[in-house]
Every structure is written in structure tokens, then in C-alpha cells.
Amino acid sequence: MNLITISIACLTKNKFVHVKTAAVMLLRASVRTAAAINLQFNFKLSNKLNAKTIFRFNN
């Protein structure tokens, strides 16, 4: 009885670790994606700003 309880506890613990790892991986992936999108957005924004300032200087 005790051995069964321990093995079940180990199994659930293992599953929990796997779930936790998967969650961490998902979180890291989403953070990376968000950072990439943010970088792209900032780049586009700075390009637009640069274009505007160049336009102002030219006129």
C-alpha cells in the first residue's frame, strides 16, 4: 500500500514537472515572440520618424 502511494506520488510529481517545463517553455517562446514583434515595431516606428525628420529637413 505504501509503495503504491509513493509510486503514484512520483508519477504525479513527474507529470507536474513535465507540465511545469512545458509551461516555462511556452512562456519563454511567447516572451521571445513578443520581444521580436516589439523590436520590429520599434524599427518601423523609428524608420517612420526618420523619414519624417528627413522630410522636414528637406522642406
Beta strands, then each sheet from edge to edge (+ up, - down):
end
